[in-house]
């Protein structure tokens, strides 16, 4: 099913990399501060399609000096199993 959890922000894990390596911590920090906006890292919950690449995001946040985010391990594949949960579409 297409869509996302309402209020979710997109930060593809591939944006953490250049030539297959993590970007410098300062670059990651700047990018994640932009994605997080006013939200503190400790309030963030990372997810993806199945929970695997979200772990990459958690590591990038740690490298960036923005610790405390959590993982929603079930991610999108678990979220959509319950038709009572809201689904947002578009940007």
Protein Blocks (a to p, Z undefined) as FASTA:
>chain_A
ZZddehiacddfklmpgehiacdfklmmmmmmmmnmmacfklpccddfnopmmmmmmmmm
mmnopghiacdfklmmlmmmpmkbccdedZZ
